[in-house]
Amino acid sequence: MAQHEYDAAEITVLEFDEVVLKRPGMYFGVGLDDPGLPVTLLSVAAQHALHPAAHVAEDHSLTSVIEILGDLRFAVTINQRHTWPDSPPLGYHGSLIGPEWWSLAAIAALCGTTTAEMWCDGRGFGQELAGLRPRTAVWRFEPPPGSGTRVTFTLDARRLPPGTAFPADLGGLTVHGPYCDAADGPGTVAVHDSRNGPGIGASFF
């Protein structure tokens, strides 16, 4: 039997968000049709906040808030220090979300819309994305004090089974992951479910 030979024309190189959509289990451990996906995404965001890229901050050193805003919408805010000389570097597809936030980028790939906001030293930058791809140019805004990152995710209902929603019971949320061996630190994650009013059902980890 003749052996088939492949050439470059038969190789398809996928972008990061395309890989996430094709193989979500590689990034989240569950598929798009798994009922555990919503709480898993909250866990991934929390784990990223407590275990950022090494050049961003030490493990367990940052404080963050995750707010559930709707059945398929949530935001994560991290008090992450930025050191931009003038403006933030652009990442995936020219968006504000770069490889140092790859876990958040993977979540964005599952979204219909994503809003990224970053600020430091009195400068604020925002951008609206369709998934992980820019829908708007980067804009400037009047930032809050300090330095931080806030990403608001709205999951794409078209990719999910009907009735998918973040659960009211967050007992399945894990913030450290199976490979965390870092020493305790000052970092915390506060989780607020605001679907029934501000600050309802807050949990701290």
Secondary structure as UniProt FT lines:
FT   HELIX           8..10
FT   HELIX           16..22
FT   HELIX           24..28
FT   TURN            32..33
FT   TURN            35..36
FT   HELIX           37..50
FT   TURN            54..56
FT   TURN            59..60
FT   STRAND          63..70
FT   TURN            71..72
FT   STRAND          73..78
FT   HELIX           92..94
FT   HELIX           99..101
FT   HELIX           102..108
FT   TURN            109..110
FT   STRAND          111..120
FT   TURN            121..122
FT   STRAND          123..130
FT   TURN            131..132
FT   STRAND          133..134
FT   STRAND          139..141
FT   STRAND          148..155
FT   HELIX           157..159
FT   TURN            162..163
FT   TURN            171..172
FT   TURN            178..179
FT   STRAND          188..193
FT   TURN            195..196
FT   TURN            198..201
FT   STRAND          203..204
//
